Amino acid sequence: MGQRKDIDGSASVPTFYGKELRWKREEAGLTLQQLVEGSFYGPSHLSEIERGQRRMPAELAEHVDQTLGTDGFFRRRCEDVRKAKRRGHASYFERVLEAEKHAETIEEWCPTLIPGLLQTDAYARAVVRATHPLAPEDEVEEKAGARMARARLFDDDHRTPMYWAVLSESLLRQPILPPEQEVEQLERIATLTRRRRIVPQVLPWNCGPHPFMLGTVMIMTFSDAPPLVYTEALHSGDTIDDPALVKEYLRSYDRLRAAALPPEASLALIEQAAEDGRNGKQRD
């Protein structure tokens, strides 16, 4: 068994919190498994919180306080940890930014934009600039760079979630970039698909009514925590973990996926759109 590493509580707010959690757990003589018993979370989830790699959900903090008899300490302080903002991302996105790194599966629908995890640098920059037209260049660089850091999720061959995205065909027909950069964006999606890192489906423009005509969705499942849903508007976002609502979102996403083209046909359509772009053909 390898020697246990100490936690540097001065490194960040999450590591300070995690070190205190480990100290209180060990003072009580409890293992990770014993502390999470009776909750919906696994010991690996708690271990990552102790190492500052994950942030404590409020319901788990309440369970820990009750088990350790810490008089609401961890529930009160988990909000401080949540507010320890990462640069380049909105505060309401913090929970998702962390969760997607630990997800077993991610399913996403964003009807008007290529999802952030699939964006190229040029695409991310264009989206940030359009959303924040008066932002100084260094702020645009920071926000675009933060999106690119998220996209590196698919670079790790040993720890990648099963990612499934339904893309509106309008994204192939109405590019927001110059032709050569649009081809680069489409090729990124096609390359990730051919490498079996992602599964895209294209929803045809003439598919008719479908369950997600309003809103976006990102659905994440985990091996050691309940599923989480994220929806986003222009300047706000919400995470949803209520089991009944999560179930409704899952059902709607299944119906959306059923209305889309099969993965093989979708890849062919994406590759054809990229080829048309290289040849300077106007898409209908």
C-alpha positions in Angstrom: 0.0 0.0 0.0 1.4 3.4 -1.0 2.1 6.0 1.7 -0.8 8.4 2.2 -0.2 11.9 1.0 -0.8 14.8 3.3 -3.1 17.6 2.1 -1.8 21.1 1.7 -4.6 23.1 3.2 -3.0 26.4 2.1 -3.2 25.5 -1.6 -6.9 26.6 -2.0 -10.2 26.9 -0.3 -11.3 23.4 -1.4 -8.1 21.8 0.0 -8.4 23.7 3.3 -12.0 22.3 3.6 -10.9 18.8 2.6 -8.1 18.7 5.1 -10.5 19.7 7.9 -12.9 17.0 6.8 -10.3 14.3 6.8 -9.1 15.4 10.3 -12.6 15.3 11.8 -13.4 11.9 10.1 -10.2 10.3 11.4 -10.7 11.9 14.8 -14.0 10.1 14.9 -12.3 6.9 13.9 -14.4 6.4 10.8 -13.4 5.1 7.4 -14.6 6.8 4.2 -17.1 4.0 3.7 -18.5 4.4 7.2 -18.9 8.1 6.8 -20.9 7.9 3.6 -23.2 5.1 4.8 -26.8 6.3 4.7 -26.1 8.9 1.9 -26.4 8.6 -1.9 -22.6 9.1 -2.3 -19.7 6.7 -2.5 -16.4 6.7 -0.6 -14.4 7.7 -3.7 -16.5 10.8 -3.9 -15.7 11.7 -0.3 -12.0 10.9 -0.8 -11.8 13.4 -3.7 -13.5 16.1 -1.5 -10.9 15.5 1.2 -8.1 16.0 -1.4 -9.7 19.2 -2.7 -10.5 17.7 -6.1 -14.2 17.9 -5.7 -16.7 20.1 -3.9 -19.1 19.0 -1.2 -22.8 18.9 -2.2 -25.0 20.5 0.4 -27.0 17.3 1.1 -23.7 15.3 1.7 -22.4 18.1 4.0 -25.6 17.8 6.1 -25.1 14.1 6.3 -21.5 14.5 7.4 -22.4 17.1 10.0 -25.0 14.8 11.4 -22.7 11.8 11.5 -19.7 13.6 12.9 -21.7 15.9 15.2 -20.1 19.0 13.8 -23.1 21.3 14.4 -23.6 22.4 10.8 -19.9 23.3 10.2 -19.5 21.5 6.9 -22.9 22.6 5.6 -22.1 26.3 6.3 -18.6 26.1 4.9 -19.5 24.2 1.7 -21.0 27.4 0.3 -17.7 29.2 0.8 -16.0 26.4 -1.1 -18.5 26.6 -3.9 -17.8 30.3 -4.2 -14.1 29.7 -4.6 -14.5 30.7 -8.3 -12.3 29.4 -11.1 -11.1 32.1 -13.5 -12.8 32.3 -16.9 -16.2 30.7 -15.9 -19.4 32.2 -14.5 -20.1 31.3 -10.9 -23.3 29.4 -11.8 -21.2 27.0 -13.9 -18.9 26.0 -11.1 -20.8 22.8 -10.1 -20.9 21.6 -13.7 -17.2 22.4 -14.3 -16.2 20.1 -11.6 -18.9 17.4 -12.2 -18.1 16.8 -15.8 -14.5 15.7 -14.8 -16.0 12.9 -12.7 -18.9 11.9 -14.8 -19.4 8.4 -16.3 -21.7 9.7 -19.0 -22.5 13.2 -20.4 -25.5 13.8 -22.7 -25.9 17.2 -24.2 -28.3 19.3 -26.3 -27.6 22.9 -27.3 -29.7 23.8 -30.3 -28.0 27.1 -31.3 -24.3 26.5 -30.5 -21.7 23.8 -30.8 -21.4 22.5 -27.1 -18.5 24.0 -25.2 -16.7 20.6 -24.8 -16.5 20.3 -28.6 -15.6 23.9 -29.5 -12.4 24.9 -31.3 -10.4 27.9 -30.1 -11.8 30.1 -33.0 -15.4 29.0 -32.3 -15.0 29.7 -28.5 -13.6 33.1 -29.2 -16.4 34.0 -31.5 -19.0 33.0 -29.0 -17.4 34.9 -26.2 -17.0 38.0 -28.3 -20.6 37.8 -29.5 -21.9 37.4 -25.9 -19.6 40.1 -24.4 -19.1 42.6 -27.3 -17.5 45.3 -25.1 -15.2 43.0 -23.1 -11.5 43.8 -23.3 -9.3 41.4 -25.2 -7.7 39.9 -22.1 -11.1 39.0 -20.7 -12.0 37.3 -24.0 -8.7 35.4 -24.0 -9.4 34.2 -20.4 -12.9 33.0 -21.1 -12.0 31.3 -24.4 -8.9 29.7 -22.7 -11.2 28.4 -20.0 -13.4 26.7 -22.6 -10.4 25.1 -24.3 -9.2 23.8 -20.9 -12.6 22.0 -20.6 -12.2 20.5 -24.0 -9.1 18.7 -22.9 -11.4 16.3 -21.2 -11.2 14.1 -24.3 -7.4 14.1 -24.4 -7.1 11.5 -21.6 -7.4 8.0 -23.1 -7.8 6.4 -19.7 -10.4 8.7 -18.1 -13.0 9.9 -20.5 -16.8 10.0 -19.9 -19.1 8.4 -22.5 -20.2 11.7 -24.2 -23.3 11.8 -26.4 -24.4 15.0 -28.1 -27.5 15.8 -30.2 -26.6 18.6 -32.7 -29.2 20.6 -34.6 -28.6 20.4 -38.4 -28.9 24.2 -38.4 -25.4 24.3 -36.9 -24.1 22.7 -40.1 -26.1 25.0 -42.3 -25.6 28.4 -40.6 -21.9 28.7 -39.7 -20.7 31.6 -37.5 -17.0 31.4 -38.6 -15.1 32.0 -41.8 -15.2 28.9 -44.1 -11.7 27.6 -43.2 -12.4 27.9 -39.4 -15.8 26.4 -39.8 -14.2 23.4 -41.5 -11.8 23.1 -38.6 -14.7 23.1 -36.1 -16.6 20.3 -38.1 -13.4 18.3 -38.4 -12.8 18.4 -34.7 -16.2 16.8 -34.1 -15.6 14.3 -36.9 -12.2 13.4 -35.5 -13.4 12.9 -32.0 -16.1 10.7 -33.4 -13.7 8.6 -35.5 -11.5 8.2 -32.4 -14.5 6.9 -30.5 -14.3 9.7 -27.9 -17.8 11.0 -28.6 -21.1 9.9 -30.2 -22.9 12.7 -32.1 -26.4 12.6 -33.6 -27.7 15.3 -35.9 -31.3 16.4 -35.5 -32.7 17.1 -39.0 -33.9 20.6 -39.6 -37.3 19.2 -40.8 -37.8 16.7 -38.0 -41.0 18.5 -36.8 -41.9 19.0 -33.1 -39.6 17.4 -30.6 -39.2 17.4 -26.8 -36.5 20.1 -26.5 -37.8 22.9 -28.7 -37.2 25.1 -25.6 -34.0 25.2 -23.6 -30.7 23.4 -23.4 -29.7 20.4 -21.3 -26.6 18.6 -20.0 -27.2 15.4 -18.2 -24.4 13.8 -16.2 -24.3 10.4 -14.4 -21.7 9.2 -11.9 -20.5 6.0 -10.3 -20.5 7.5 -6.8 -23.2 10.2 -6.8 -26.8 10.8 -8.1 -27.3 12.2 -11.6 -27.2 15.9 -12.3 -28.9 18.1 -14.9 -27.7 21.5 -16.0 -29.8 24.0 -18.1 -28.6 27.4 -19.3 -29.9 30.7 -20.5 -28.0 33.7 -21.9 -26.6 35.0 -18.6 -27.7 32.3 -16.1 -27.7 28.6 -15.5 -29.3 26.1 -13.1 -28.2 22.7 -11.8 -31.0 20.2 -11.0 -30.7 17.1 -8.8 -34.3 16.5 -7.8 -34.8 12.9 -8.7 -38.3 13.4 -10.2 -37.2 16.3 -12.4 -34.0 14.5 -13.5 -36.1 11.5 -14.6 -38.3 13.8 -16.7 -35.2 15.3 -18.4 -33.8 11.8 -19.1 -37.1 10.8 -20.7 -37.2 13.9 -22.9 -33.6 13.4 -24.0 -34.4 9.8 -24.9 -37.2 11.0 -27.1 -35.0 13.7 -28.7 -32.3 11.1 -29.4 -34.9 8.9 -31.1 -35.9 11.8 -33.4 -32.3 12.4 -34.5 -30.3 10.6 -37.2 -28.3 7.5 -36.3 -24.7 8.1 -35.3 -23.3 6.7 -38.5 -25.5 8.9 -40.7 -24.8 11.8 -38.5 -21.1 11.5 -38.9 -21.5 11.2 -42.7 -23.5 14.4 -42.7 -20.9 16.3 -40.6 -18.1 15.0 -42.8 -20.0 16.1 -45.9 -20.6 19.6 -44.5 -16.8 19.8 -43.8 -16.0 18.6 -47.4 -18.5 21.2 -48.8 -16.7 23.9 -46.8 -13.3 22.9 -48.2 -14.7 23.0 -51.7 -16.4 26.3 -51.2 -19.9 25.0 -51.7 -22.8 26.9 -50.4 -24.9 24.9 -48.1 -28.7 25.0 -48.5 
